[in-house]
Amino acid sequence: MLRSMNVQPPAHVELSLDEWAAMDEDEEGELVDGILVEEEMPSYAHEMIASWLHHALRAWLAGRGGFVGGSAAKFAVAPRRGRKPDISVYLPGERKPQARGLVDVPPDIVIEIVSPTPRDERRDRIEKVADYARFGVKWYWLVDPSFRTFEILERGEDGRYAHAAAATDAPLEPPGCDGLVLDIPGLWAELTRLENDPES
C-alpha cells in the first residue's frame, strides 16, 4: 500500500482500490480501470457553486437527518474504479457512508459541477453517468456553469439514468427532496457577480 505522504505512483502503474484509498489526501486523482487519472483543477467559480449547494442541502437536512459530503471523499464505484464526486448526499434513512476510509455505500445523490474543458465535460456527462448508475446512485445532479443549466438524472429499475428535472432560470424542486427548493436564479446571479469584471 502507498502510505507515504510524499509517494505519488508513477504514471500507468496499476493500483487497487485499497492502495488508492490509502494515498495521502493531498494526492489528487480518481481511479479508472486501476489507473490513477488526473482530476480537473477546480476554479473559484466551481468551488463557489459547490459551497452554495452544500449550504442549501445542509440547511434543508437540518433536523431531518442525512449527510452531505464534499469532494475529498473516495467512493469505490466498481472493482477497479474510484470516484470523488463534488458533493454526495445521503438522504434521511438507514443508509449512511462509512465514517472513515473508502466508501462503498452508494449515496442517494451525487453532484458534479461540469468543468469547461472537453475532457472534463466528457468525464462528467458520459463516463461518470455510467459509473454512478452501475454503483447504484439514485439521482445524479449535473450543474453546468458555462450554460447556466441544472439537470437531474434519475436511475430507473433498468439501472439506467433518465432525465427527471431541469432548470435554467427558475427555482427547482429536486425529486426525492420534499420541501427543498433551490434558488437557481439566485445561484446564477451570484456566479454572474463573481464573473463580472468590476472595471468593465
FIZATI-388765 format. One line per 2 residues: number of its first residue (from 1); their letters; for each residue z, x, y of N, C-alpha, C. Coordinates in nm, 2 decimals. Each point is the difference from the previous one (the first is absolute). Layout:
N
NUM	A	Z,X,Y,Z,X,Y,Z,X,Y ~ ...;
END
This chain:
200
1	ML	0.00,0.08,-0.12,0.00,-0.08,0.12,0.00,0.09,0.12 ~ -0.06,-0.06,0.11,-0.01,0.08,0.13,0.12,-0.04,0.08;
3	RS	0.10,0.08,0.01,0.12,-0.03,0.08,0.02,0.08,0.12 ~ -0.06,0.11,0.01,0.02,0.09,0.12,-0.05,-0.07,0.12;
5	MN	0.07,0.01,0.11,-0.04,-0.06,0.13,-0.13,0.07,0.05 ~ -0.03,0.12,-0.04,-0.11,0.07,0.05,-0.12,0.00,-0.09;
7	VQ	0.01,-0.08,-0.11,-0.11,0.00,-0.10,-0.10,-0.11,0.03 ~ -0.12,0.04,0.01,-0.11,-0.09,0.02,-0.10,0.03,-0.12;
9	PP	-0.03,-0.10,-0.08,-0.09,0.03,-0.11,-0.14,0.04,0.04 ~ -0.06,0.10,-0.07,-0.14,0.03,0.04,-0.09,-0.12,-0.01;
11	AH	-0.11,0.01,0.07,-0.10,-0.11,-0.01,-0.05,-0.02,-0.14 ~ -0.01,-0.13,-0.04,-0.06,-0.04,-0.13,0.09,0.04,-0.12;
13	VE	0.13,0.03,0.02,0.09,0.02,-0.11,0.06,-0.14,-0.03 ~ -0.01,-0.04,-0.13,0.04,-0.13,-0.04,0.16,-0.01,0.00;
15	LS	0.05,-0.11,0.05,0.14,-0.02,0.00,0.03,-0.13,-0.07 ~ 0.12,-0.01,-0.06,0.05,-0.12,-0.06,0.06,-0.08,0.12;
17	LD	0.03,-0.13,-0.03,0.07,-0.08,0.10,0.13,0.06,0.03 ~ 0.07,0.05,-0.10,0.14,0.05,0.02,-0.01,0.13,0.09;
19	EW	-0.10,0.08,-0.02,-0.02,0.12,0.08,-0.03,-0.04,0.14 ~ -0.09,-0.10,0.02,-0.03,-0.05,0.14,0.13,-0.05,0.06;
21	AA	0.07,-0.08,-0.07,0.13,-0.06,0.06,0.10,0.11,0.04 ~ 0.00,0.11,-0.08,0.10,0.11,0.03,-0.04,0.09,0.11;
23	MD	-0.12,-0.01,0.05,-0.04,0.08,0.12,0.08,-0.03,0.12 ~ 0.02,0.10,0.08,0.08,-0.02,0.12,-0.06,-0.11,0.09;
25	ED	0.08,-0.08,0.06,-0.05,-0.12,0.08,-0.09,0.04,0.11 ~ 0.01,0.13,0.05,-0.09,0.05,0.11,-0.14,0.03,-0.05;
27	EE	-0.01,0.01,-0.13,-0.14,0.03,-0.06,-0.07,-0.13,-0.01 ~ -0.11,-0.01,0.07,-0.08,-0.12,0.01,-0.10,-0.01,-0.11;
29	GE	-0.04,-0.12,-0.03,-0.11,-0.03,-0.10,0.03,-0.11,-0.10 ~ -0.10,-0.06,-0.05,0.01,-0.10,-0.10,-0.06,0.05,-0.13;
31	LV	0.04,-0.06,-0.11,-0.05,0.05,-0.13,-0.12,-0.09,-0.05 ~ -0.11,0.06,-0.02,-0.12,-0.08,-0.04,-0.06,0.07,-0.13;
33	DG	0.02,-0.07,-0.11,-0.05,0.05,-0.13,0.06,0.14,-0.02 ~ 0.13,0.02,0.03,0.07,0.12,-0.03,-0.02,0.11,0.11;
35	IL	-0.08,-0.02,0.10,-0.03,0.10,0.10,0.06,-0.05,0.13 ~ 0.07,0.10,0.07,0.06,-0.03,0.13,-0.12,-0.01,0.10;
37	VE	-0.01,-0.11,0.07,-0.10,-0.01,0.11,0.07,-0.02,0.13 ~ -0.07,0.05,0.10,0.05,0.00,0.14,0.01,-0.15,0.05;
39	EE	0.11,-0.02,0.07,0.02,-0.13,0.07,-0.06,0.01,0.14 ~ -0.03,-0.12,0.06,-0.04,0.00,0.14,0.11,0.04,0.09;
41	MP	-0.04,0.06,0.11,0.10,0.04,0.10,0.03,-0.11,0.09 ~ 0.12,-0.06,-0.01,0.02,-0.12,0.09,0.01,0.03,0.15;
43	SY	-0.07,-0.08,0.08,0.00,0.01,0.14,0.13,-0.07,0.06 ~ 0.02,0.01,0.12,0.11,-0.07,0.07,-0.03,-0.15,-0.01;
45	AH	-0.12,-0.04,0.02,-0.04,-0.14,-0.01,0.04,-0.06,-0.14 ~ -0.04,0.08,-0.10,0.03,-0.04,-0.14,0.16,-0.02,-0.02;
47	EM	0.07,0.10,0.05,0.15,-0.01,-0.02,0.06,-0.11,0.09 ~ -0.06,-0.03,0.11,0.05,-0.11,0.09,-0.02,-0.13,-0.08;
49	IA	-0.12,-0.02,-0.06,-0.02,-0.12,-0.07,0.09,-0.02,-0.12 ~ 0.02,0.11,-0.07,0.09,0.00,-0.12,0.15,-0.03,0.05;
51	SW	0.04,0.05,0.11,0.13,-0.03,0.05,0.01,-0.14,0.04 ~ -0.10,-0.06,0.07,0.00,-0.14,0.04,0.01,-0.09,-0.12;
53	LH	-0.08,0.03,-0.10,0.01,-0.09,-0.12,0.13,0.02,-0.08 ~ 0.05,0.12,-0.01,0.13,0.02,-0.06,0.11,-0.08,0.07;
55	HA	0.00,0.01,0.13,0.10,-0.08,0.08,-0.01,-0.15,-0.03 ~ -0.13,-0.05,0.01,-0.02,-0.14,-0.02,0.05,-0.05,-0.14;
57	LR	-0.03,0.08,-0.10,0.03,-0.04,-0.14,0.15,0.02,-0.02 ~ 0.06,0.10,0.05,0.15,0.02,-0.01,0.08,-0.11,0.07;
59	AW	-0.05,-0.04,0.12,0.07,-0.11,0.07,-0.02,-0.13,-0.08 ~ -0.11,-0.03,-0.06,-0.02,-0.12,-0.07,0.08,0.00,-0.13;
61	LA	0.02,0.11,-0.06,0.07,0.01,-0.13,0.16,0.00,0.02 ~ 0.04,0.02,0.13,0.14,0.01,0.02,0.07,-0.13,-0.04;
63	GR	0.10,0.01,-0.09,0.07,-0.11,-0.05,-0.06,-0.07,-0.12 ~ -0.12,0.05,-0.03,-0.08,-0.06,-0.12,0.01,0.09,-0.12;
65	GG	0.02,0.13,0.02,-0.01,0.09,-0.10,-0.14,0.07,0.00 ~ -0.03,0.07,-0.10,-0.13,0.08,0.00,0.01,0.13,0.06;
67	FV	-0.10,0.08,-0.01,0.00,0.14,0.05,-0.14,0.03,0.06 ~ 0.00,0.09,0.11,-0.12,0.05,0.06,0.01,0.15,0.00;
69	GG	-0.11,0.06,-0.06,0.00,0.15,-0.01,-0.11,0.06,0.09 ~ 0.02,0.13,0.03,-0.10,0.07,0.08,-0.10,0.08,-0.08;
71	SA	-0.07,0.09,0.07,-0.12,0.07,-0.07,0.04,0.12,-0.08 ~ 0.12,0.04,-0.02,0.03,0.11,-0.08,0.03,-0.03,-0.14;
73	AK	0.03,-0.13,-0.03,0.03,-0.04,-0.14,-0.12,0.02,-0.09 ~ 0.02,0.05,-0.12,-0.10,0.03,-0.10,0.00,-0.10,-0.11;
75	FA	-0.12,-0.06,-0.02,-0.02,-0.11,-0.10,-0.09,0.05,-0.12 ~ 0.05,-0.02,-0.12,-0.08,0.03,-0.12,-0.09,-0.12,-0.03;
77	VA	-0.12,0.00,0.06,-0.08,-0.12,-0.02,-0.08,0.00,-0.13 ~ -0.01,0.11,-0.06,-0.07,0.01,-0.13,0.04,0.13,-0.06;
79	PR	-0.03,0.03,-0.13,0.06,0.12,-0.07,-0.03,0.13,0.07 ~ -0.12,0.01,0.07,-0.03,0.13,0.07,-0.03,-0.03,0.14;
81	RG	0.05,-0.11,0.06,-0.02,-0.03,0.14,0.13,-0.03,0.07 ~ 0.02,0.06,0.12,0.11,-0.03,0.08,-0.04,-0.03,0.14;
83	RK	0.05,-0.10,0.06,-0.04,-0.04,0.14,0.13,0.00,0.09 ~ -0.03,0.01,0.13,0.11,-0.01,0.10,-0.05,-0.09,0.11;
85	PD	0.02,-0.13,-0.02,-0.04,-0.10,0.10,0.07,0.02,0.13 ~ -0.06,-0.05,0.11,0.06,0.01,0.13,0.13,-0.08,0.01;
87	IS	0.00,-0.12,-0.06,0.11,-0.09,-0.01,0.00,-0.07,-0.14 ~ 0.12,-0.01,-0.06,0.02,-0.08,-0.12,0.11,-0.10,0.02;
89	VY	-0.02,-0.12,-0.05,0.10,-0.11,0.02,0.03,-0.06,-0.14 ~ 0.13,-0.01,-0.02,0.05,-0.08,-0.12,0.07,-0.13,0.06;
91	LP	-0.06,-0.11,-0.03,0.05,-0.13,0.05,0.13,-0.03,-0.07 ~ 0.08,-0.09,0.06,0.13,-0.04,-0.06,-0.02,-0.05,-0.14;
93	GE	0.08,0.05,-0.09,0.00,-0.03,-0.14,0.06,0.10,-0.08 ~ -0.03,0.00,-0.13,0.07,0.10,-0.09,-0.07,0.13,0.00;
95	RK	-0.13,0.01,0.03,-0.07,0.12,-0.01,0.03,0.09,0.12 ~ 0.03,0.13,-0.03,0.02,0.10,0.11,-0.04,0.14,-0.05;
97	PQ	-0.03,0.09,0.09,-0.04,0.13,-0.04,0.12,0.09,-0.04 ~ -0.04,0.11,-0.07,0.11,0.09,-0.03,0.04,0.06,0.13;
99	AR	0.13,0.03,0.01,0.06,0.06,0.13,-0.05,0.14,0.02 ~ -0.03,0.07,-0.10,-0.04,0.14,0.01,-0.11,0.03,-0.10;
101	GL	-0.08,0.10,0.04,-0.10,0.05,-0.09,-0.13,-0.08,0.00 ~ -0.08,0.02,-0.10,-0.13,-0.07,-0.01,0.02,-0.15,-0.03;
103	VD	-0.07,-0.08,0.07,0.02,-0.15,-0.01,-0.11,-0.05,-0.09 ~ 0.04,-0.08,-0.11,-0.10,-0.05,-0.09,0.01,-0.16,0.00;
105	VP	0.08,-0.06,0.09,0.01,-0.14,0.01,-0.10,-0.04,0.12 ~ -0.10,-0.08,-0.03,-0.10,-0.04,0.10,0.07,-0.08,0.11;
107	PD	-0.03,0.03,0.13,0.05,-0.08,0.11,-0.07,-0.13,0.01 ~ 0.05,-0.10,0.07,-0.07,-0.12,0.02,-0.11,0.02,0.10;
109	IV	0.02,0.08,0.10,-0.10,0.02,0.10,-0.01,0.15,0.02 ~ -0.13,0.05,0.02,-0.03,0.13,0.04,-0.09,-0.01,0.12;
111	IE	0.03,0.08,0.10,-0.07,0.00,0.13,-0.06,0.14,0.02 ~ -0.13,0.00,0.03,-0.07,0.12,0.04,-0.07,-0.02,0.13;
113	IV	0.02,0.10,0.09,-0.06,-0.01,0.13,-0.12,0.09,-0.01 ~ -0.12,-0.06,0.02,-0.13,0.07,-0.03,-0.02,0.10,0.11;
115	SP	-0.03,0.12,-0.05,-0.04,0.11,0.09,-0.15,0.00,0.03 ~ -0.04,0.06,0.11,-0.14,-0.02,0.04,-0.10,0.09,-0.07;
117	TP	0.04,0.10,-0.07,-0.10,0.08,-0.07,-0.06,-0.07,-0.12 ~ -0.13,0.02,-0.03,-0.06,-0.07,-0.12,0.08,0.03,-0.13;
119	RD	0.04,0.12,-0.02,0.07,0.04,-0.12,0.13,-0.08,-0.02 ~ 0.08,-0.01,0.11,0.13,-0.07,0.00,-0.03,-0.15,-0.01;
121	ER	-0.10,-0.05,0.06,-0.03,-0.14,-0.01,-0.04,-0.04,-0.14 ~ -0.08,0.08,-0.06,-0.04,-0.02,-0.14,0.13,0.00,-0.09;
123	RD	0.09,0.09,0.02,0.12,0.01,-0.08,0.08,-0.13,0.01 ~ 0.02,-0.05,0.13,0.08,-0.12,0.02,-0.07,-0.13,-0.05;
125	RI	-0.13,-0.01,0.02,-0.07,-0.12,-0.02,-0.06,-0.01,-0.15 ~ -0.01,0.11,-0.06,-0.06,0.00,-0.14,0.09,0.05,-0.10;
127	EK	0.04,0.13,0.01,0.08,0.07,-0.10,0.13,-0.07,-0.02 ~ 0.07,-0.02,0.12,0.14,-0.05,-0.01,0.00,-0.15,-0.04;
129	VA	-0.11,-0.07,0.03,-0.01,-0.14,-0.04,0.02,-0.01,-0.16 ~ -0.08,0.09,-0.06,0.00,0.00,-0.15,0.14,0.05,-0.05;
131	DY	0.06,0.10,0.06,0.12,0.06,-0.04,0.12,-0.10,0.01 ~ 0.01,-0.07,0.12,0.11,-0.09,0.02,-0.02,-0.13,-0.08;
133	AR	-0.12,-0.04,-0.03,-0.02,-0.12,-0.08,0.04,0.03,-0.15 ~ -0.04,0.12,-0.05,0.04,0.04,-0.13,0.15,0.02,-0.01;
135	FG	0.06,0.05,0.10,0.15,0.02,0.00,0.07,-0.13,0.00 ~ -0.06,-0.11,0.05,0.07,-0.13,0.00,0.05,-0.04,0.14;
137	VK	-0.05,0.06,0.11,0.05,-0.04,0.13,-0.06,-0.14,0.04 ~ 0.08,-0.09,0.03,-0.05,-0.14,0.03,-0.09,-0.01,0.12;
139	WY	0.05,0.06,0.11,-0.07,-0.01,0.13,-0.03,0.13,0.05 ~ -0.12,0.02,0.04,-0.05,0.13,0.07,-0.04,-0.03,0.14;
141	WL	0.07,0.05,0.10,-0.03,-0.02,0.14,-0.08,0.12,0.05 ~ -0.11,-0.03,0.06,-0.08,0.11,0.06,-0.01,-0.02,0.15;
143	VD	0.05,0.09,0.08,0.00,-0.01,0.14,-0.10,0.11,0.06 ~ -0.10,-0.05,0.07,-0.11,0.09,0.05,0.01,0.00,0.15;
145	PS	0.06,0.11,0.06,0.02,0.01,0.14,-0.14,0.01,0.08 ~ -0.10,0.06,-0.06,-0.12,0.02,0.06,-0.07,-0.13,0.03;
147	FR	0.00,-0.09,-0.10,-0.07,-0.13,0.02,0.10,-0.11,0.03 ~ 0.13,0.03,0.02,0.10,-0.10,0.03,0.00,-0.11,-0.10;
149	TF	0.00,0.03,-0.13,0.00,-0.10,-0.11,0.13,0.02,-0.08 ~ 0.04,-0.11,-0.05,0.12,0.00,-0.09,-0.04,-0.09,-0.12;
151	EI	-0.01,0.06,-0.12,-0.04,-0.07,-0.12,0.11,0.00,-0.10 ~ 0.01,-0.11,-0.08,0.09,-0.01,-0.11,-0.07,-0.04,-0.13;
153	LE	0.01,0.09,-0.10,-0.06,-0.03,-0.13,0.11,-0.04,-0.09 ~ -0.03,-0.10,-0.09,0.10,-0.05,-0.09,-0.06,0.03,-0.15;
155	RG	0.09,0.05,-0.08,-0.04,0.03,-0.14,0.01,-0.13,-0.08 ~ -0.11,-0.03,-0.07,-0.01,-0.12,-0.08,0.04,0.02,-0.14;
157	ED	0.00,-0.11,-0.08,0.04,0.01,-0.14,-0.10,0.10,-0.08 ~ -0.12,0.01,0.05,-0.09,0.09,-0.06,0.02,0.15,0.03;
159	GR	0.11,0.03,0.08,0.03,0.14,0.04,-0.09,0.05,0.11 ~ -0.08,-0.08,0.07,-0.08,0.04,0.11,0.04,-0.06,0.13;
161	YA	-0.03,0.07,0.11,0.04,-0.05,0.13,-0.11,-0.09,0.05 ~ 0.05,-0.10,0.08,-0.09,-0.09,0.07,0.06,-0.01,0.14;
163	HA	-0.09,-0.03,0.10,0.05,-0.02,0.14,0.09,-0.12,0.00 ~ 0.12,0.01,0.06,0.09,-0.11,0.01,0.02,-0.04,0.15;
165	AA	-0.01,0.10,0.09,0.02,-0.04,0.14,-0.05,0.12,0.09 ~ -0.03,-0.03,0.12,-0.05,0.10,0.09,0.03,-0.05,0.15;
167	AT	0.00,0.10,0.09,0.02,-0.04,0.14,-0.06,0.12,0.08 ~ -0.05,-0.04,0.12,-0.04,0.10,0.09,0.07,-0.02,0.13;
169	DA	0.01,-0.12,0.05,0.06,-0.02,0.13,0.08,-0.13,0.01 ~ 0.07,-0.03,-0.12,0.09,-0.11,0.00,0.12,0.04,-0.09;
171	PL	0.11,-0.07,0.02,0.12,0.02,-0.08,-0.03,-0.02,-0.15 ~ 0.06,0.07,-0.09,-0.02,-0.01,-0.14,0.12,-0.03,-0.08;
173	EP	0.00,-0.10,-0.09,0.11,-0.03,-0.09,-0.04,0.05,-0.14 ~ 0.05,0.11,-0.04,-0.04,0.06,-0.12,0.04,-0.08,-0.12;
175	PG	-0.09,-0.02,-0.10,0.04,-0.07,-0.12,0.11,0.07,-0.07 ~ 0.09,-0.08,-0.06,0.12,0.05,-0.07,0.11,0.04,0.09;
177	CD	-0.01,-0.01,0.13,0.11,0.04,0.09,0.03,-0.12,0.09 ~ 0.06,-0.10,-0.06,0.04,-0.13,0.07,0.08,0.03,0.13;
179	GL	-0.04,-0.05,0.11,0.07,0.02,0.12,-0.04,0.12,0.08 ~ -0.08,0.09,-0.05,-0.04,0.12,0.07,-0.13,-0.03,0.08;
181	VL	0.00,0.03,0.12,-0.12,-0.01,0.09,-0.02,0.13,0.07 ~ -0.12,0.06,-0.03,-0.03,0.13,0.06,-0.08,-0.02,0.13;
183	DI	0.05,0.05,0.11,-0.07,-0.01,0.13,-0.11,0.10,0.00 ~ -0.11,-0.03,-0.06,-0.11,0.09,0.00,-0.06,0.03,0.14;
185	PG	-0.01,-0.10,0.08,-0.05,0.04,0.14,0.10,0.09,0.07 ~ 0.13,-0.01,-0.02,0.10,0.09,0.05,-0.02,0.14,-0.05;
187	LW	-0.03,0.01,-0.13,-0.02,0.13,-0.06,-0.12,0.07,0.07 ~ -0.11,-0.07,0.01,-0.12,0.06,0.05,0.02,0.03,0.15;
189	AE	0.08,-0.08,0.07,0.03,0.03,0.14,0.07,0.13,0.02 ~ 0.10,0.02,-0.09,0.08,0.12,0.01,-0.09,0.12,-0.04;
191	LT	-0.09,-0.01,-0.09,-0.09,0.10,-0.04,-0.10,0.03,0.12 ~ -0.05,-0.10,0.06,-0.09,0.02,0.12,0.08,0.07,0.11;
193	RL	0.12,-0.03,0.02,0.08,0.06,0.11,0.02,0.15,-0.03 ~ 0.01,0.03,-0.13,0.01,0.14,-0.04,-0.13,0.08,0.02;
195	EN	-0.11,-0.07,-0.04,-0.13,0.07,0.01,-0.06,0.01,0.14 ~ 0.04,-0.09,0.09,-0.06,0.01,0.13,0.04,0.13,0.08;
197	DP	-0.10,0.05,0.06,0.02,0.12,0.08,0.06,-0.04,0.13 ~ 0.12,0.04,0.04,0.07,-0.04,0.12,-0.08,0.04,0.12;
199	ES	-0.09,0.10,-0.01,-0.07,0.04,0.12,-0.14,-0.07,0.01 ~ -0.03,-0.08,-0.10,-0.14,-0.07,0.01,0.01,-0.12,0.09;
END
